[in-house]
Structures are given as C-alpha cells and as structure tokens.
Amino acid sequence: MLIRIVRLTFAPEHVPAFLRIFQESEAQIRQMPGCHHLELWQDANDPHVYCTHSHWESAEVLNAYRRSALFGQVWPATKALFAAPPLAFSVQPAILPAAADT
C-alpha cells in the first residue's frame, strides 16, 4: 500500500475553482484501478491550503493514474491555480522485524 499526501496552496480567489475541479473528478479518481482511498483536507490554520490524502495499491498503480487521460485533465487545471509549488509525500507502511524473544 502506498499512501500519498499532496499539500496544495491556492490564492484565495482560486479556491472555489479548485474545489469545483476536485468535486467533479473525485468519483472518477476513486474508480481508478488500485485507488483504495481519496480524501480532501483543509488546513485548519490556513483556509487556502488543502491536502489530498490517497491510498494506492502500489507506486506502479499511482504512476499509471498519473499517465491517465483523467490526470492529464485534472492536474493542469489544478496546477494553474497554485499560489505556491505543491509538496508531495509518498509513504509505505513499514514492516518491522518481530522483536526477538529474550
């Protein structure tokens, strides 16, 4: 499982356009093969900052989405609204070795 968080910062006047883009594409993204979860979070301290939180089956599946026609529509439209470069984090749950019995 790959967990992806992307922090997006918008100019105040662009927030409604971003929310419209997200609302229009959310169901389609959720239906992409290997997408297990998608949420949008708003920063409690800055109403112009949002984070997408998604779970993907693997990095390969996420990359397939990023090559899709849907991403090719959503990303440029969203990117045009940014007030600052996005910050993206992809993490995988760590599998730690079992503790040795002592």
Biopython code that builds the backbone (N, CA, C, O; Angstrom):
import numpy as np
from Bio.PDB.StructureBuilder import StructureBuilder

atoms = [
    (1, "MET", "N", (0.852, -1.180, 0.000)),
    (1, "MET", "CA", (0.000, 0.000, 0.000)),
    (1, "MET", "C", (0.894, 1.238, 0.000)),
    (1, "MET", "O", (1.857, 1.322, 0.762)),
    (2, "LEU", "N", (0.565, 2.185, -0.854)),
    (2, "LEU", "CA", (1.270, 3.450, -0.939)),
    (2, "LEU", "C", (0.311, 4.546, -0.492)),
    (2, "LEU", "O", (-0.801, 4.646, -1.011)),
    (3, "ILE", "N", (0.723, 5.353, 0.448)),
    (3, "ILE", "CA", (-0.079, 6.470, 0.938)),
    (3, "ILE", "C", (0.522, 7.744, 0.370)),
    (3, "ILE", "O", (1.728, 7.970, 0.463)),
    (4, "ARG", "N", (-0.320, 8.565, -0.212)),
    (4, "ARG", "CA", (0.156, 9.787, -0.859)),
    (4, "ARG", "C", (-0.569, 10.984, -0.268)),
    (4, "ARG", "O", (-1.798, 11.006, -0.198)),
    (5, "ILE", "N", (0.200, 11.975, 0.154)),
    (5, "ILE", "CA", (-0.343, 13.240, 0.652)),
    (5, "ILE", "C", (0.285, 14.351, -0.181)),
    (5, "ILE", "O", (1.506, 14.432, -0.318)),
    (6, "VAL", "N", (-0.570, 15.201, -0.731)),
    (6, "VAL", "CA", (-0.096, 16.323, -1.538)),
    (6, "VAL", "C", (-0.676, 17.596, -0.949)),
    (6, "VAL", "O", (-1.893, 17.747, -0.844)),
    (7, "ARG", "N", (0.218, 18.523, -0.559)),
    (7, "ARG", "CA", (-0.186, 19.813, 0.015)),
    (7, "ARG", "C", (-0.270, 20.830, -1.115)),
    (7, "ARG", "O", (0.696, 21.048, -1.847)),
    (8, "LEU", "N", (-1.447, 21.450, -1.243)),
    (8, "LEU", "CA", (-1.721, 22.384, -2.328)),
    (8, "LEU", "C", (-2.096, 23.744, -1.744)),
    (8, "LEU", "O", (-2.975, 23.840, -0.887)),
    (9, "THR", "N", (-1.426, 24.789, -2.213)),
    (9, "THR", "CA", (-1.689, 26.147, -1.730)),
    (9, "THR", "C", (-2.243, 26.979, -2.882)),
    (9, "THR", "O", (-1.664, 27.017, -3.968)),
    (10, "PHE", "N", (-3.364, 27.641, -2.634)),
    (10, "PHE", "CA", (-4.040, 28.418, -3.659)),
    (10, "PHE", "C", (-4.181, 29.875, -3.243)),
    (10, "PHE", "O", (-4.229, 30.189, -2.054)),
    (11, "ALA", "N", (-4.245, 30.753, -4.223)),
    (11, "ALA", "CA", (-4.636, 32.132, -3.959)),
    (11, "ALA", "C", (-6.107, 32.106, -3.548)),
    (11, "ALA", "O", (-6.861, 31.268, -4.042)),
    (12, "PRO", "N", (-6.534, 33.000, -2.657)),
    (12, "PRO", "CA", (-7.918, 32.966, -2.166)),
    (12, "PRO", "C", (-8.967, 32.925, -3.279)),
    (12, "PRO", "O", (-9.967, 32.218, -3.162)),
    (13, "GLU", "N", (-8.745, 33.670, -4.340)),
    (13, "GLU", "CA", (-9.737, 33.718, -5.416)),
    (13, "GLU", "C", (-9.794, 32.434, -6.236)),
    (13, "GLU", "O", (-10.730, 32.246, -7.013)),
    (14, "HIS", "N", (-8.806, 31.543, -6.079)),
    (14, "HIS", "CA", (-8.778, 30.298, -6.846)),
    (14, "HIS", "C", (-9.328, 29.092, -6.092)),
    (14, "HIS", "O", (-9.504, 28.025, -6.679)),
    (15, "VAL", "N", (-9.598, 29.249, -4.805)),
    (15, "VAL", "CA", (-10.109, 28.126, -4.010)),
    (15, "VAL", "C", (-11.422, 27.573, -4.581)),
    (15, "VAL", "O", (-11.544, 26.355, -4.713)),
    (16, "PRO", "N", (-12.408, 28.409, -4.924)),
    (16, "PRO", "CA", (-13.661, 27.839, -5.473)),
    (16, "PRO", "C", (-13.426, 27.027, -6.748)),
    (16, "PRO", "O", (-14.057, 25.987, -6.935)),
    (17, "ALA", "N", (-12.542, 27.479, -7.615)),
    (17, "ALA", "CA", (-12.263, 26.729, -8.851)),
    (17, "ALA", "C", (-11.630, 25.385, -8.527)),
    (17, "ALA", "O", (-11.976, 24.375, -9.141)),
    (18, "PHE", "N", (-10.698, 25.357, -7.563)),
    (18, "PHE", "CA", (-10.087, 24.086, -7.179)),
    (18, "PHE", "C", (-11.133, 23.139, -6.600)),
    (18, "PHE", "O", (-11.167, 21.964, -6.963)),
    (19, "LEU", "N", (-11.980, 23.631, -5.712)),
    (19, "LEU", "CA", (-12.997, 22.775, -5.100)),
    (19, "LEU", "C", (-13.944, 22.213, -6.157)),
    (19, "LEU", "O", (-14.387, 21.069, -6.043)),
    (20, "ARG", "N", (-14.252, 22.984, -7.156)),
    (20, "ARG", "CA", (-15.103, 22.511, -8.256)),
    (20, "ARG", "C", (-14.396, 21.397, -9.035)),
    (20, "ARG", "O", (-15.008, 20.378, -9.354)),
    (21, "ILE", "N", (-13.104, 21.592, -9.339)),
    (21, "ILE", "CA", (-12.328, 20.566, -10.050)),
    (21, "ILE", "C", (-12.291, 19.278, -9.232)),
    (21, "ILE", "O", (-12.499, 18.191, -9.771)),
    (22, "PHE", "N", (-12.027, 19.399, -7.936)),
    (22, "PHE", "CA", (-11.955, 18.206, -7.090)),
    (22, "PHE", "C", (-13.303, 17.499, -7.052)),
    (22, "PHE", "O", (-13.371, 16.279, -7.208)),
    (23, "GLN", "N", (-14.367, 18.252, -6.848)),
    (23, "GLN", "CA", (-15.697, 17.649, -6.760)),
    (23, "GLN", "C", (-16.062, 16.944, -8.069)),
    (23, "GLN", "O", (-16.655, 15.865, -8.043)),
    (24, "GLU", "N", (-15.719, 17.536, -9.196)),
    (24, "GLU", "CA", (-16.052, 16.942, -10.490)),
    (24, "GLU", "C", (-15.236, 15.695, -10.811)),
    (24, "GLU", "O", (-15.695, 14.841, -11.569)),
    (25, "SER", "N", (-14.045, 15.575, -10.253)),
    (25, "SER", "CA", (-13.161, 14.455, -10.593)),
    (25, "SER", "C", (-13.041, 13.396, -9.501)),
    (25, "SER", "O", (-12.521, 12.310, -9.753)),
    (26, "GLU", "N", (-13.510, 13.692, -8.305)),
    (26, "GLU", "CA", (-13.321, 12.791, -7.155)),
    (26, "GLU", "C", (-13.834, 11.374, -7.428)),
    (26, "GLU", "O", (-13.110, 10.409, -7.183)),
    (27, "ALA", "N", (-15.038, 11.230, -7.918)),
    (27, "ALA", "CA", (-15.609, 9.890, -8.144)),
    (27, "ALA", "C", (-14.813, 9.125, -9.194)),
    (27, "ALA", "O", (-14.605, 7.919, -9.057)),
    (28, "GLN", "N", (-14.371, 9.809, -10.231)),
    (28, "GLN", "CA", (-13.581, 9.154, -11.273)),
    (28, "GLN", "C", (-12.230, 8.689, -10.739)),
    (28, "GLN", "O", (-11.773, 7.597, -11.076)),
    (29, "ILE", "N", (-11.595, 9.502, -9.916)),
    (29, "ILE", "CA", (-10.301, 9.119, -9.343)),
    (29, "ILE", "C", (-10.485, 7.905, -8.438)),
    (29, "ILE", "O", (-9.694, 6.963, -8.494)),
    (30, "ARG", "N", (-11.516, 7.922, -7.611)),
    (30, "ARG", "CA", (-11.787, 6.795, -6.711)),
    (30, "ARG", "C", (-12.005, 5.491, -7.471)),
    (30, "ARG", "O", (-11.736, 4.411, -6.945)),
    (31, "GLN", "N", (-12.490, 5.588, -8.707)),
    (31, "GLN", "CA", (-12.758, 4.396, -9.511)),
    (31, "GLN", "C", (-11.545, 3.921, -10.305)),
    (31, "GLN", "O", (-11.613, 2.890, -10.974)),
    (32, "MET", "N", (-10.450, 4.649, -10.243)),
    (32, "MET", "CA", (-9.243, 4.226, -10.959)),
    (32, "MET", "C", (-8.758, 2.902, -10.362)),
    (32, "MET", "O", (-8.784, 2.735, -9.143)),
    (33, "PRO", "N", (-8.319, 1.964, -11.198)),
    (33, "PRO", "CA", (-7.814, 0.691, -10.677)),
    (33, "PRO", "C", (-6.687, 0.935, -9.661)),
    (33, "PRO", "O", (-5.731, 1.660, -9.935)),
    (34, "GLY", "N", (-6.822, 0.323, -8.505)),
    (34, "GLY", "CA", (-5.787, 0.412, -7.487)),
    (34, "GLY", "C", (-5.901, 1.590, -6.538)),
    (34, "GLY", "O", (-5.083, 1.722, -5.627)),
    (35, "CYS", "N", (-6.903, 2.459, -6.729)),
    (35, "CYS", "CA", (-7.130, 3.558, -5.788)),
    (35, "CYS", "C", (-8.055, 3.027, -4.697)),
    (35, "CYS", "O", (-9.192, 2.641, -4.971)),
    (36, "HIS", "N", (-7.567, 3.010, -3.470)),
    (36, "HIS", "CA", (-8.341, 2.464, -2.359)),
    (36, "HIS", "C", (-8.972, 3.535, -1.470)),
    (36, "HIS", "O", (-9.868, 3.241, -0.678)),
    (37, "HIS", "N", (-8.503, 4.778, -1.603)),
    (37, "HIS", "CA", (-8.984, 5.818, -0.696)),
    (37, "HIS", "C", (-8.622, 7.181, -1.276)),
    (37, "HIS", "O", (-7.558, 7.341, -1.873)),
    (38, "LEU", "N", (-9.502, 8.160, -1.101)),
    (38, "LEU", "CA", (-9.215, 9.537, -1.512)),
    (38, "LEU", "C", (-9.995, 10.478, -0.614)),
    (38, "LEU", "O", (-11.208, 10.340, -0.459)),
    (39, "GLU", "N", (-9.295, 11.435, -0.025)),
    (39, "GLU", "CA", (-9.916, 12.460, 0.816)),
    (39, "GLU", "C", (-9.288, 13.807, 0.487)),
    (39, "GLU", "O", (-8.176, 13.887, -0.034)),
    (40, "LEU", "N", (-10.029, 14.857, 0.806)),
    (40, "LEU", "CA", (-9.511, 16.210, 0.713)),
    (40, "LEU", "C", (-9.583, 16.826, 2.097)),
    (40, "LEU", "O", (-10.634, 16.809, 2.738)),
    (41, "TRP", "N", (-8.472, 17.367, 2.556)),
    (41, "TRP", "CA", (-8.407, 18.012, 3.864)),
    (41, "TRP", "C", (-8.131, 19.492, 3.670)),
    (41, "TRP", "O", (-7.380, 19.868, 2.770)),
    (42, "GLN", "N", (-8.725, 20.336, 4.500)),
    (42, "GLN", "CA", (-8.418, 21.759, 4.505)),
    (42, "GLN", "C", (-7.586, 22.063, 5.736)),
    (42, "GLN", "O", (-7.895, 21.590, 6.830)),
    (43, "ASP", "N", (-6.542, 22.845, 5.567)),
    (43, "ASP", "CA", (-5.678, 23.230, 6.681)),
    (43, "ASP", "C", (-6.495, 24.072, 7.661)),
    (43, "ASP", "O", (-7.104, 25.065, 7.262)),
    (44, "ALA", "N", (-6.513, 23.692, 8.920)),
    (44, "ALA", "CA", (-7.290, 24.399, 9.937)),
    (44, "ALA", "C", (-6.753, 25.801, 10.199)),
    (44, "ALA", "O", (-7.490, 26.663, 10.678)),
    (45, "ASN", "N", (-5.477, 26.041, 9.893)),
    (45, "ASN", "CA", (-4.860, 27.338, 10.150)),
    (45, "ASN", "C", (-4.785, 28.226, 8.922)),
    (45, "ASN", "O", (-4.550, 29.428, 9.044)),
    (46, "ASP", "N", (-4.979, 27.662, 7.752)),
    (46, "ASP", "CA", (-4.875, 28.443, 6.515)),
    (46, "ASP", "C", (-5.931, 27.941, 5.532)),
    (46, "ASP", "O", (-5.755, 26.876, 4.941)),
    (47, "PRO", "N", (-7.013, 28.676, 5.345)),
    (47, "PRO", "CA", (-8.109, 28.206, 4.501)),
    (47, "PRO", "C", (-7.781, 28.132, 3.011)),
    (47, "PRO", "O", (-8.624, 27.720, 2.214)),
    (48, "HIS", "N", (-6.578, 28.523, 2.630)),
    (48, "HIS", "CA", (-6.169, 28.464, 1.226)),
    (48, "HIS", "C", (-5.268, 27.265, 0.949)),
    (48, "HIS", "O", (-4.774, 27.090, -0.165)),
    (49, "VAL", "N", (-5.061, 26.446, 1.970)),
    (49, "VAL", "CA", (-4.203, 25.267, 1.847)),
    (49, "VAL", "C", (-5.054, 24.012, 2.013)),
    (49, "VAL", "O", (-5.825, 23.882, 2.964)),
    (50, "TYR", "N", (-4.893, 23.103, 1.074)),
    (50, "TYR", "CA", (-5.603, 21.821, 1.090)),
    (50, "TYR", "C", (-4.593, 20.699, 0.927)),
    (50, "TYR", "O", (-3.505, 20.901, 0.387)),
    (51, "CYS", "N", (-4.960, 19.524, 1.394)),
    (51, "CYS", "CA", (-4.148, 18.331, 1.186)),
    (51, "CYS", "C", (-5.034, 17.231, 0.626)),
    (51, "CYS", "O", (-6.139, 16.993, 1.113)),
    (52, "THR", "N", (-4.538, 16.575, -0.390)),
    (52, "THR", "CA", (-5.203, 15.364, -0.837)),
    (52, "THR", "C", (-4.518, 14.208, -0.124)),
    (52, "THR", "O", (-3.298, 14.198, 0.037)),
    (53, "HIS", "N", (-5.310, 13.244, 0.298)),
    (53, "HIS", "CA", (-4.818, 12.068, 1.021)),
    (53, "HIS", "C", (-5.386, 10.865, 0.284)),
    (53, "HIS", "O", (-6.600, 10.663, 0.249)),
    (54, "SER", "N", (-4.499, 10.067, -0.304)),
    (54, "SER", "CA", (-4.971, 8.922, -1.076)),
    (54, "SER", "C", (-4.153, 7.672, -0.755)),
    (54, "SER", "O", (-2.997, 7.752, -0.340)),
    (55, "HIS", "N", (-4.783, 6.526, -0.959)),
    (55, "HIS", "CA", (-4.123, 5.229, -0.782)),
    (55, "HIS", "C", (-4.158, 4.514, -2.122)),
    (55, "HIS", "O", (-5.206, 4.406, -2.757)),
    (56, "TRP", "N", (-3.004, 4.032, -2.537)),
    (56, "TRP", "CA", (-2.870, 3.330, -3.815)),
    (56, "TRP", "C", (-2.275, 1.962, -3.571)),
    (56, "TRP", "O", (-1.494, 1.765, -2.640)),
    (57, "GLU", "N", (-2.646, 1.033, -4.406)),
    (57, "GLU", "CA", (-2.170, -0.342, -4.277)),
    (57, "GLU", "C", (-0.640, -0.417, -4.312)),
    (57, "GLU", "O", (-0.036, -1.195, -3.573)),
    (58, "SER", "N", (-0.022, 0.390, -5.169)),
    (58, "SER", "CA", (1.431, 0.375, -5.311)),
    (58, "SER", "C", (1.870, 1.641, -6.042)),
    (58, "SER", "O", (1.040, 2.384, -6.565)),
    (59, "ALA", "N", (3.175, 1.879, -6.074)),
    (59, "ALA", "CA", (3.723, 3.019, -6.820)),
    (59, "ALA", "C", (3.425, 2.872, -8.308)),
    (59, "ALA", "O", (3.193, 3.866, -8.996)),
    (60, "GLU", "N", (3.430, 1.642, -8.806)),
    (60, "GLU", "CA", (3.145, 1.406, -10.222)),
    (60, "GLU", "C", (1.713, 1.821, -10.571)),
    (60, "GLU", "O", (1.470, 2.404, -11.627)),
    (61, "VAL", "N", (0.775, 1.518, -9.683)),
    (61, "VAL", "CA", (-0.623, 1.878, -9.902)),
    (61, "VAL", "C", (-0.781, 3.405, -9.871)),
    (61, "VAL", "O", (-1.487, 3.973, -10.705)),
    (62, "LEU", "N", (-0.132, 4.060, -8.920)),
    (62, "LEU", "CA", (-0.179, 5.522, -8.855)),
    (62, "LEU", "C", (0.404, 6.116, -10.132)),
    (62, "LEU", "O", (-0.161, 7.056, -10.693)),
    (63, "ASN", "N", (1.517, 5.583, -10.590)),
    (63, "ASN", "CA", (2.126, 6.088, -11.819)),
    (63, "ASN", "C", (1.224, 5.862, -13.028)),
    (63, "ASN", "O", (1.196, 6.688, -13.940)),
    (64, "ALA", "N", (0.487, 4.753, -13.045)),
    (64, "ALA", "CA", (-0.465, 4.514, -14.132)),
    (64, "ALA", "C", (-1.558, 5.584, -14.109)),
    (64, "ALA", "O", (-1.950, 6.084, -15.163)),
    (65, "TYR", "N", (-2.047, 5.935, -12.936)),
    (65, "TYR", "CA", (-3.032, 7.017, -12.828)),
    (65, "TYR", "C", (-2.425, 8.327, -13.338)),
    (65, "TYR", "O", (-3.079, 9.085, -14.055)),
    (66, "ARG", "N", (-1.188, 8.581, -12.966)),
    (66, "ARG", "CA", (-0.549, 9.839, -13.375)),
    (66, "ARG", "C", (-0.310, 9.901, -14.884)),
    (66, "ARG", "O", (-0.074, 10.981, -15.424)),
    (67, "ARG", "N", (-0.368, 8.765, -15.566)),
    (67, "ARG", "CA", (-0.253, 8.735, -17.033)),
    (67, "ARG", "C", (-1.633, 8.715, -17.706)),
    (67, "ARG", "O", (-1.720, 8.728, -18.934)),
    (68, "SER", "N", (-2.694, 8.683, -16.922)),
    (68, "SER", "CA", (-4.047, 8.554, -17.478)),
    (68, "SER", "C", (-4.553, 9.871, -18.068)),
    (68, "SER", "O", (-4.052, 10.952, -17.758)),
    (69, "ALA", "N", (-5.554, 9.741, -18.921)),
    (69, "ALA", "CA", (-6.198, 10.919, -19.509)),
    (69, "ALA", "C", (-6.855, 11.777, -18.426)),
    (69, "ALA", "O", (-6.849, 13.004, -18.518)),
    (70, "LEU", "N", (-7.419, 11.133, -17.403)),
    (70, "LEU", "CA", (-8.049, 11.878, -16.316)),
    (70, "LEU", "C", (-7.039, 12.782, -15.625)),
    (70, "LEU", "O", (-7.299, 13.971, -15.435)),
    (71, "PHE", "N", (-5.887, 12.231, -15.246)),
    (71, "PHE", "CA", (-4.849, 13.038, -14.606)),
    (71, "PHE", "C", (-4.405, 14.149, -15.559)),
    (71, "PHE", "O", (-4.138, 15.271, -15.130)),
    (72, "GLY", "N", (-4.327, 13.834, -16.843)),
    (72, "GLY", "CA", (-3.934, 14.823, -17.845)),
    (72, "GLY", "C", (-4.888, 16.000, -17.937)),
    (72, "GLY", "O", (-4.512, 17.064, -18.430)),
    (73, "GLN", "N", (-6.117, 15.825, -17.470)),
    (73, "GLN", "CA", (-7.083, 16.921, -17.423)),
    (73, "GLN", "C", (-7.064, 17.624, -16.065)),
    (73, "GLN", "O", (-7.058, 18.853, -15.989)),
    (74, "VAL", "N", (-7.054, 16.828, -15.001)),
    (74, "VAL", "CA", (-7.176, 17.377, -13.651)),
    (74, "VAL", "C", (-5.924, 18.142, -13.231)),
    (74, "VAL", "O", (-6.028, 19.249, -12.701)),
    (75, "TRP", "N", (-4.766, 17.578, -13.456)),
    (75, "TRP", "CA", (-3.541, 18.194, -12.947)),
    (75, "TRP", "C", (-3.247, 19.554, -13.574)),
    (75, "TRP", "O", (-2.982, 20.494, -12.824)),
    (76, "PRO", "N", (-3.276, 19.725, -14.901)),
    (76, "PRO", "CA", (-3.006, 21.049, -15.456)),
    (76, "PRO", "C", (-4.010, 22.109, -14.984)),
    (76, "PRO", "O", (-3.633, 23.254, -14.733)),
    (77, "ALA", "N", (-5.278, 21.729, -14.867)),
    (77, "ALA", "CA", (-6.291, 22.683, -14.400)),
    (77, "ALA", "C", (-6.026, 23.090, -12.956)),
    (77, "ALA", "O", (-6.170, 24.259, -12.600)),
    (78, "THR", "N", (-5.637, 22.122, -12.123)),
    (78, "THR", "CA", (-5.330, 22.406, -10.720)),
    (78, "THR", "C", (-4.033, 23.210, -10.610)),
    (78, "THR", "O", (-3.967, 24.194, -9.874)),
    (79, "LYS", "N", (-3.023, 22.791, -11.335)),
    (79, "LYS", "CA", (-1.709, 23.441, -11.288)),
    (79, "LYS", "C", (-1.791, 24.923, -11.661)),
    (79, "LYS", "O", (-1.038, 25.737, -11.128)),
    (80, "ALA", "N", (-2.691, 25.270, -12.561)),
    (80, "ALA", "CA", (-2.850, 26.666, -12.985)),
    (80, "ALA", "C", (-3.345, 27.563, -11.855)),
    (80, "ALA", "O", (-3.257, 28.787, -11.952)),
    (81, "LEU", "N", (-3.866, 26.964, -10.783)),
    (81, "LEU", "CA", (-4.440, 27.734, -9.670)),
    (81, "LEU", "C", (-3.496, 27.907, -8.489)),
    (81, "LEU", "O", (-3.827, 28.623, -7.544)),
    (82, "PHE", "N", (-2.333, 27.274, -8.519)),
    (82, "PHE", "CA", (-1.426, 27.282, -7.371)),
    (82, "PHE", "C", (-0.880, 28.676, -7.058)),
    (82, "PHE", "O", (-0.590, 29.466, -7.957)),
    (83, "ALA", "N", (-0.748, 28.955, -5.762)),
    (83, "ALA", "CA", (-0.068, 30.154, -5.288)),
    (83, "ALA", "C", (1.357, 29.808, -4.854)),
    (83, "ALA", "O", (2.188, 30.699, -4.678)),
    (84, "ALA", "N", (1.639, 28.518, -4.682)),
    (84, "ALA", "CA", (2.970, 28.034, -4.281)),
    (84, "ALA", "C", (3.126, 26.625, -4.830)),
    (84, "ALA", "O", (2.130, 25.944, -5.074)),
    (85, "PRO", "N", (4.363, 26.177, -5.028)),
    (85, "PRO", "CA", (4.559, 24.804, -5.514)),
    (85, "PRO", "C", (3.976, 23.792, -4.534)),
    (85, "PRO", "O", (4.037, 24.000, -3.322)),
    (86, "PRO", "N", (3.414, 22.707, -5.042)),
    (86, "PRO", "CA", (2.860, 21.680, -4.150)),
    (86, "PRO", "C", (3.989, 20.903, -3.462)),
    (86, "PRO", "O", (5.116, 20.836, -3.952)),
    (87, "LEU", "N", (3.650, 20.332, -2.337)),
    (87, "LEU", "CA", (4.557, 19.431, -1.621)),
    (87, "LEU", "C", (3.901, 18.060, -1.622)),
    (87, "LEU", "O", (2.764, 17.911, -1.173)),
    (88, "ALA", "N", (4.613, 17.058, -2.125)),
    (88, "ALA", "CA", (4.044, 15.715, -2.214)),
    (88, "ALA", "C", (4.880, 14.738, -1.408)),
    (88, "ALA", "O", (6.110, 14.787, -1.412)),
    (89, "PHE", "N", (4.186, 13.854, -0.720)),
    (89, "PHE", "CA", (4.823, 12.813, 0.077)),
    (89, "PHE", "C", (4.188, 11.484, -0.267)),
    (89, "PHE", "O", (2.963, 11.360, -0.268)),
    (90, "SER", "N", (5.001, 10.497, -0.557)),
    (90, "SER", "CA", (4.527, 9.130, -0.773)),
    (90, "SER", "C", (5.219, 8.254, 0.255)),
    (90, "SER", "O", (6.447, 8.235, 0.342)),
    (91, "VAL", "N", (4.431, 7.534, 1.028)),
    (91, "VAL", "CA", (4.994, 6.686, 2.075)),
    (91, "VAL", "C", (4.359, 5.307, 2.011)),
    (91, "VAL", "O", (3.234, 5.147, 1.537)),
    (92, "GLN", "N", (5.092, 4.320, 2.493)),
    (92, "GLN", "CA", (4.586, 2.954, 2.590)),
    (92, "GLN", "C", (4.663, 2.535, 4.056)),
    (92, "GLN", "O", (5.611, 2.886, 4.759)),
    (93, "PRO", "N", (3.673, 1.792, 4.508)),
    (93, "PRO", "CA", (3.770, 1.277, 5.874)),
    (93, "PRO", "C", (5.029, 0.411, 5.995)),
    (93, "PRO", "O", (5.311, -0.423, 5.135)),
    (94, "ALA", "N", (5.765, 0.624, 7.062)),
    (94, "ALA", "CA", (6.979, -0.147, 7.283)),
    (94, "ALA", "C", (6.637, -1.485, 7.910)),
    (94, "ALA", "O", (5.783, -1.585, 8.791)),
    (95, "ILE", "N", (7.318, -2.493, 7.441)),
    (95, "ILE", "CA", (7.176, -3.817, 8.040)),
    (95, "ILE", "C", (8.438, -4.043, 8.856)),
    (95, "ILE", "O", (9.528, -4.246, 8.321)),
    (96, "LEU", "N", (8.253, -4.000, 10.150)),
    (96, "LEU", "CA", (9.406, -4.131, 11.042)),
    (96, "LEU", "C", (9.580, -5.577, 11.445)),
    (96, "LEU", "O", (8.598, -6.302, 11.601)),
    (97, "PRO", "N", (10.834, -6.011, 11.617)),
    (97, "PRO", "CA", (11.049, -7.384, 12.059)),
    (97, "PRO", "C", (10.467, -7.580, 13.464)),
    (97, "PRO", "O", (10.447, -6.661, 14.283)),
    (98, "ALA", "N", (10.008, -8.771, 13.705)),
    (98, "ALA", "CA", (9.446, -9.081, 15.037)),
    (98, "ALA", "C", (10.539, -8.959, 16.085)),
    (98, "ALA", "O", (11.700, -9.283, 15.834)),
    (99, "ALA", "N", (10.158, -8.498, 17.242)),
    (99, "ALA", "CA", (11.120, -8.357, 18.343)),
    (99, "ALA", "C", (11.580, -9.748, 18.768)),
    (99, "ALA", "O", (10.786, -10.686, 18.846)),
    (100, "ALA", "N", (12.862, -9.860, 19.038)),
    (100, "ALA", "CA", (13.415, -11.137, 19.467)),
    (100, "ALA", "C", (12.949, -11.440, 20.885)),
    (100, "ALA", "O", (12.902, -10.554, 21.739)),
    (101, "ASP", "N", (12.610, -12.688, 21.123)),
    (101, "ASP", "CA", (12.233, -13.098, 22.467)),
    (101, "ASP", "C", (13.481, -13.098, 23.333)),
    (101, "ASP", "O", (14.525, -13.615, 22.935)),
    (102, "THR", "N", (13.370, -12.526, 24.500)),
    (102, "THR", "CA", (14.511, -12.549, 25.441)),
    (102, "THR", "C", (14.123, -13.116, 26.763)),
    (102, "THR", "O", (14.957, -13.207, 27.664)),
]
sb = StructureBuilder()
sb.init_structure("model")
sb.init_model(0)
sb.init_chain("A")
sb.init_seg("    ")
for serial, (resi, resn, name, xyz) in enumerate(atoms, 1):
    if name == "N":
        sb.init_residue(resn, " ", resi, " ")
    sb.init_atom(name, np.array(xyz, "f"), 0.0, 1.0, " ", f" {name:<3s}", serial, name[0])
structure = sb.get_structure()
